[in-house]
Amino acid sequence: MDIDDILREVDPASHGISLETRDLQALTRLWVAERSAPELLNWPADGLFERVNSKIKSQIERIEDMTGDMDPKTNFALIVIQTELERYKFLVRSYLRTRIAKIDKHTLHYLSTETLRQRLSPTELAYATRHQALLHNHYLSSFLSSFPQRLQNLNDTAGNVSMIDAPDLDTAVFVRLLRDKDVFGRGTDVDTILPAANGDVLILRWSSAKGLVEDGDAELV
Amino acid sequence: MYGDLGIKLVQHAKRTQNLAHLPPYQTELVRAVTREVRDLNKDVDDLLEPFQGSFDPSEDQAIAYTLLVNHISMRRNKRCLLAYHRTRTDKLEELVWNGVDVVDLSGQQVRDAGASRGSTGVASGDGSTSSLSPQEEDYVRQYGDLLAAYKGQWTDIDLTGSLEPPRDLFIDVRVLKDAGEIQTEYGAITLTKNSQFYVRQGDVERLIAQGYLQKLS
């Protein structure tokens, strides 16, 4: 702990701001990463969204309080806050929608194993389970129920062809290195090891980039 | 020929992907494919019956091949049916997300089609005028409930809102249809047809999506 850390703890204002800014940065990063990764990423476990939600709530209340005031100065502040709020809301909305789109596309895949289930938030898990049940019911009532019993499954793996579609983990992604590192990339003909410096932007398969991103050596852009 | 009907369904599905509206549900085709599967299954059972469960593929290769072809055809038909239904449900879900009243919409399409073809066009009578199958209507209703439940967790965000990044807080809109009076923080506005307003985007997003207002750039 150095002097800056001590100062930050003593000064409530700077401490508060830094946490909020960090949350916003974390949210923006999550959003960018989620949009460029081909598969569903982990739901943030540290209560980020609870904080974001309460922040949005308090801003809305603040706006409601300020609306009554006719002073032009407050009016200007109000517009700034509202614009900020709209942007914040957009980030959250877009992030959630991206995740839902991925879940909808490969529902059975994400529900199939416990480790994959862990990536979903409790509400997303409830949504995915219910959605899959609805779909299955729909198939059943439309045609599946008149099929022979052994053909009624939706997760057959007979003939080495699994019915469960999984996201393509070999899709290309762009990553920015956050520290100097030798990057291993799997290629079509030949695998390579590329020495890369902090700040370099590389394009490589998600399957190769995944480890780097998870260890915090790189971020998706 | 095995699978001919299945490919028709897939072609329908492919066409649906590029259409703005949902074409009528192919009840007959779905039923025919299902029937084919049942017939094939019966063939398989008939072929296997004399063996009483002691069938050895290497001894009777001709029957083994017949069985294989039948099995593969059945599976293929099943996949075709699944693909067809999934394409349609995806489309329906998209409509639900956009806040369209799907049951209303399908009824309207049929009415429009009926009007353009003249009064003699649609003679199918009562309940069967919708382009959705009854099962699909059920599905849409249930999915709507599910979505509402999920959205309820995020009341402040409005999940079905615009996915365009917001640029300006206020936008110019033109009123395309009378929408009555709406309440905003700056007082009530009466939206009458052909008038133009400078309003907060968040207040009118719903109305734009429903086609009452048009955003002017």
Boltz contact constraints between the chains, C-beta under 6 A:
constraints:
  - contact:
      token1: [A, 56]
      token2: [B, 156]
      max_distance: 6.0
  - contact:
      token1: [A, 67]
      token2: [B, 185]
      max_distance: 6.0
  - contact:
      token1: [A, 79]
      token2: [B, 169]
      max_distance: 6.0
  - contact:
      token1: [A, 82]
      token2: [B, 169]
      max_distance: 6.0
  - contact:
      token1: [A, 83]
      token2: [B, 169]
      max_distance: 6.0
  - contact:
      token1: [A, 86]
      token2: [B, 166]
      max_distance: 6.0
  - contact:
      token1: [A, 87]
      token2: [B, 166]
      max_distance: 6.0
  - contact:
      token1: [A, 89]
      token2: [B, 157]
      max_distance: 6.0
  - contact:
      token1: [A, 90]
      token2: [B, 165]
      max_distance: 6.0
  - contact:
      token1: [A, 90]
      token2: [B, 166]
      max_distance: 6.0
  - contact:
      token1: [A, 92]
      token2: [B, 157]
      max_distance: 6.0
  - contact:
      token1: [A, 93]
      token2: [B, 157]
      max_distance: 6.0
  - contact:
      token1: [A, 93]
      token2: [B, 159]
      max_distance: 6.0
  - contact:
      token1: [A, 93]
      token2: [B, 161]
      max_distance: 6.0
  - contact:
      token1: [A, 123]
      token2: [B, 153]
      max_distance: 6.0
  - contact:
      token1: [A, 127]
      token2: [B, 150]
      max_distance: 6.0
  - contact:
      token1: [A, 130]
      token2: [B, 146]
      max_distance: 6.0
  - contact:
      token1: [A, 134]
      token2: [B, 142]
      max_distance: 6.0
  - contact:
      token1: [A, 138]
      token2: [B, 135]
      max_distance: 6.0
  - contact:
      token1: [A, 138]
      token2: [B, 139]
      max_distance: 6.0
  - contact:
      token1: [A, 139]
      token2: [B, 85]
      max_distance: 6.0
  - contact:
      token1: [A, 141]
      token2: [B, 135]
      max_distance: 6.0
  - contact:
      token1: [A, 142]
      token2: [B, 85]
      max_distance: 6.0
  - contact:
      token1: [A, 142]
      token2: [B, 135]
      max_distance: 6.0
  - contact:
      token1: [A, 143]
      token2: [B, 30]
      max_distance: 6.0
  - contact:
      token1: [A, 143]
      token2: [B, 34]
      max_distance: 6.0
  - contact:
      token1: [A, 143]
      token2: [B, 81]
      max_distance: 6.0
  - contact:
      token1: [A, 146]
      token2: [B, 34]
      max_distance: 6.0
  - contact:
      token1: [A, 147]
      token2: [B, 37]
      max_distance: 6.0
  - contact:
      token1: [A, 148]
      token2: [B, 41]
      max_distance: 6.0
  - contact:
      token1: [A, 151]
      token2: [B, 78]
      max_distance: 6.0
